[in-house]
Amino acid sequence: MRRASRKITFRNIAVSVITRRVQSFRHQQILAMLAHKGVLRRRGLDERFGVTPMTIWRDFRKLEELGLARRTRGGIRALESTGHERVFESKDAEGRAAKDRIAALAVRLFIREGDVIAMEGGTSVAALIAHLPPRKITVLTNSLPVALQVRSLRPHLPVRVVGGWLSPVSGNLTGGEALREIAKSAADVCFLSATGFDAKNGPTDPNPLEIEVKRAWSAVSKRTVLLLESRKFGVKSAAVTLHPRRLHAVVTDAAPPPEIRRRLESLGVAVHAG
């Protein structure tokens, strides 16, 4: 009897995992369509995805709860608030001087010859590229913009890009395939960014699929370094990226507020401001 019960439990777990992956794929597709059209109606989406109208309504509700979209009468629309994930190019122009200072300091402190470094797709992370050594560094990334910038600015550095579903907003690759490839990797240090950082929650971001990838990079890296502009301290986005105790260090352009500094110090996380 005990063995039969265990089989049922494993089967239930497997079904649960598959269901979550299907939902993630469908949510990503809905977000991609929103990025293109701005507004979607429920009618037609159920047939497109082969699900019931109620399932689509639940998708809409979930995306709204995650802060990724706003429900409307009969449909859903993209957000235009600062809490919504914006395209790589629009974010890249903001705070460029601060990002450059952060990047220069991070490279000086945490990158050594022969290192394998993991870079997710945030623009603060992409700022590292101009400061990387021209040779003897290997780059792992899930970001097409990051890979293309490395090819342009540091053409002699080897780059491995993991596969997955391409986000039309960020240009990053996410989903199950990306997670499986990352799990087979190993890095000396990974560099992450975040939309906000508050004393209670730590780093937060709006997109759950991007968060999954950031956590995966952290899990396969010896050290995790968060690159964060000081203007993002005290800001809270939709979901926690990872617990701040998993950070090795935070590199920023100005000292964080006292309550955030105390929280990081209590967890043994170093803060470097440049």
C-alpha positions as a printed Julia matrix, in Angstrom:
274×3 Matrix{Float64}:
   0.0    0.0     0.0
   2.8    2.37    0.86
   4.5    1.79   -2.52
   1.28   2.54   -4.45
   0.8    5.73   -2.49
   4.32   6.86   -3.35
   3.72   6.28   -7.08
   0.61   8.4    -6.96
   2.53  11.14   -5.18
   5.31  11.14   -7.78
   2.76  11.18  -10.6
   0.97  14.12   -9.03
   4.25  15.98   -8.7
   5.12  15.3   -12.35
   1.7   16.49  -13.53
   2.09  19.62  -11.4
   5.49  20.43  -12.92
   4.24  19.88  -16.48
   1.19  22.05  -15.79
   3.37  24.9   -14.51
   5.58  24.71  -17.6
   2.56  24.82  -19.93
   1.21  27.82  -18.04
   4.62  29.55  -18.26
   4.69  29.0   -22.03
   1.14  30.3   -22.44
   1.83  33.33  -20.23
   4.97  34.11  -22.23
   3.02  33.94  -25.47
   0.29  36.2   -24.11
   2.91  38.71  -22.96
   4.58  38.58  -26.38
   1.26  39.3   -28.08
   0.61  42.15  -25.63
   4.01  43.66  -26.37
   3.05  43.72  -30.05
  -0.61  44.71  -29.87
  -1.01  46.44  -26.52
  -4.51  45.01  -25.95
  -5.9   41.48  -26.28
  -9.45  40.13  -26.16
 -10.28  36.84  -24.48
 -12.3   35.63  -27.44
 -10.07  33.63  -29.78
  -7.26  33.03  -27.31
  -8.97  29.96  -25.9
  -9.09  28.4   -29.38
  -5.53  29.5   -30.15
  -4.17  27.72  -27.07
  -6.69  24.88  -26.98
  -8.0   25.71  -23.5
 -11.3   26.83  -22.01
 -12.37  30.48  -21.75
 -12.14  30.15  -17.95
  -8.48  29.13  -18.26
  -7.74  32.28  -20.25
  -9.5   34.39  -17.61
  -7.33  32.72  -14.96
  -4.25  33.52  -17.06
  -5.32  37.15  -17.24
  -5.85  37.27  -13.5
  -2.44  35.7   -12.81
  -0.63  38.13  -15.1
  -2.38  41.02  -13.37
  -1.45  39.68   -9.93
   2.18  39.47  -11.04
   2.08  43.12  -12.14
   2.65  42.25  -15.8
  -0.66  43.39  -17.31
  -4.02  44.93  -16.45
  -7.37  43.25  -17.03
 -10.05  45.14  -18.93
 -13.65  44.42  -19.81
 -13.41  41.39  -22.09
  -9.63  41.28  -22.25
  -6.26  42.45  -21.01
  -3.87  45.29  -21.81
  -0.16  45.93  -21.41
   1.06  48.11  -18.59
   2.87  51.36  -19.17
   3.84  52.0   -15.57
   7.41  51.83  -14.26
   6.62  48.51  -12.62
   6.24  46.78  -15.99
   9.15  45.22  -17.79
  10.33  47.55  -20.54
  12.3   46.92  -23.69
  16.08  46.57  -23.38
  16.84  49.65  -25.48
  14.62  52.01  -23.46
  16.18  50.91  -20.18
  19.71  50.99  -21.58
  19.66  54.79  -21.96
  18.61  55.44  -18.36
  21.3   56.06  -15.74
  24.1   55.24  -18.16
  26.8   57.05  -16.15
  25.79  55.27  -12.93
  25.72  51.89  -14.65
  29.17  52.54  -16.1
  30.64  53.3   -12.67
  29.0   50.21  -11.19
  30.27  48.04  -14.03
  33.85  49.29  -13.8
  33.95  48.63  -10.05
  32.37  45.18  -10.38
  34.87  44.06  -13.02
  37.78  45.31  -10.91
  36.54  43.52   -7.78
  35.1   40.26   -9.07
  36.57  39.22  -12.43
  39.93  37.51  -12.82
  41.76  36.03  -15.8
  40.39  32.63  -16.7
  36.99  33.19  -15.07
  33.71  31.91  -16.46
  31.12  34.6   -15.86
  27.33  34.35  -16.16
  25.46  37.45  -17.32
  21.7   37.74  -17.36
  20.0   40.28  -19.55
  19.7   43.43  -17.43
  21.14  46.65  -18.82
  23.22  47.16  -15.66
  24.79  43.77  -16.35
  25.31  44.6   -20.03
  27.34  47.65  -18.94
  30.05  45.22  -17.76
  30.96  44.34  -21.34
  32.88  47.53  -22.09
  35.07  46.9   -19.03
  35.78  43.2   -19.52
  39.32  42.04  -20.33
  39.7   41.51  -24.09
  40.73  37.86  -23.65
  40.78  34.9   -21.26
  37.2   35.33  -19.99
  34.3   33.06  -20.95
  30.79  34.51  -21.01
  27.59  32.55  -20.37
  24.32  34.35  -21.03
  20.64  33.93  -21.83
  20.49  37.38  -23.43
  20.74  38.08  -27.15
  21.51  41.81  -26.58
  24.34  40.85  -24.21
  25.73  38.27  -26.65
  25.65  40.75  -29.53
  27.38  43.44  -27.47
  30.11  41.01  -26.44
  30.62  40.09  -30.09
  30.88  43.8   -30.97
  33.0   45.09  -28.09
  34.98  42.0   -27.06
  35.05  39.84  -30.21
  37.79  37.5   -28.92
  35.82  36.37  -25.86
  34.06  33.01  -26.18
  30.31  33.28  -25.55
  27.78  30.55  -24.87
  24.11  31.52  -25.29
  21.56  29.17  -23.74
  18.42  28.37  -25.72
  14.81  28.96  -24.79
  11.81  31.13  -25.58
  12.77  34.61  -26.76
  11.12  37.52  -24.96
  10.14  40.25  -27.46
  10.45  42.77  -24.64
  13.86  42.08  -23.1
  15.52  39.96  -25.78
  16.22  37.3   -23.16
  15.73  33.55  -23.5
  13.65  31.94  -20.78
  11.55  28.85  -20.08
  12.26  25.2   -19.44
  14.92  24.77  -22.12
  16.94  27.7   -20.78
  16.69  26.38  -17.23
  17.84  22.91  -18.25
  20.86  24.28  -20.12
  21.83  26.57  -17.26
  21.62  23.66  -14.81
  24.38  21.92  -16.79
  26.65  24.99  -16.59
  29.12  26.23  -13.99
  30.37  29.77  -13.44
  32.84  31.47  -11.13
  30.55  34.46  -10.7
  27.16  35.53  -12.0
  26.02  39.12  -12.33
  22.37  39.96  -11.8
  20.3   43.13  -11.9
  16.92  43.94  -10.35
  14.05  46.37  -10.83
  14.02  47.3    -7.16
  15.45  46.49   -3.73
  13.68  47.14   -0.43
  14.72  46.25    3.11
  11.99  43.66    3.65
  12.04  41.71    0.39
  15.47  42.32   -1.1
  15.75  42.33   -4.92
  12.48  42.22   -6.87
  11.48  42.03  -10.55
   8.23  42.03  -12.58
   8.63  38.95  -14.8
   8.44  35.47  -13.21
  10.11  33.8   -16.2
  13.1   36.14  -16.0
  13.25  35.52  -12.23
  13.47  31.76  -12.8
  16.51  32.27  -15.01
  18.22  34.61  -12.54
  17.78  32.06   -9.77
  19.17  29.35  -12.05
  22.33  31.36  -12.82
  22.83  31.99   -9.13
  22.48  28.29   -8.34
  25.32  27.27  -10.7
  27.71  30.08   -9.73
  30.27  30.23   -6.95
  29.38  33.87   -6.27
  26.35  36.02   -7.06
  26.86  39.75   -7.45
  23.93  42.15   -7.74
  24.5   45.3    -9.8
  22.02  47.98   -8.73
  21.65  51.69   -9.31
  21.08  53.53   -6.04
  17.83  55.04   -7.36
  16.32  51.54   -7.18
  16.78  51.23   -3.41
  13.4   51.39   -1.69
  11.58  50.36   -4.9
   9.48  47.19   -4.85
   8.43  45.26   -7.95
   5.99  42.37   -8.34
   7.98  39.38   -7.07
  11.12  38.54   -5.09
  14.04  37.68   -7.37
  16.01  35.7    -4.8
  16.64  35.92   -1.05
  19.38  38.48   -0.31
  21.31  35.89    1.71
  22.17  34.24   -1.62
  24.07  37.35   -2.68
  27.84  37.55   -2.27
  27.88  41.31   -2.82
  25.91  44.33   -4.01
  27.7   46.85   -6.23
  26.04  50.24   -6.54
  26.84  53.86   -7.37
  25.95  55.3    -3.94
  25.5   53.96   -0.43
  22.1   52.32    0.21
  19.69  53.68    2.85
  20.61  52.69    6.44
  17.86  50.07    6.8
  18.95  48.28    3.62
  22.62  48.46    4.56
  21.86  46.98    7.99
  19.86  44.15    6.41
  22.67  43.28    4.03
  25.31  43.48    6.75
  23.26  41.16    8.97
  23.31  38.59    6.16
  27.03  38.96    5.51
  26.49  40.59    2.09
  29.23  43.04    1.14
  28.22  46.45   -0.24
  30.55  48.24   -2.64
  29.65  51.79   -3.75
  31.6   53.57   -6.45
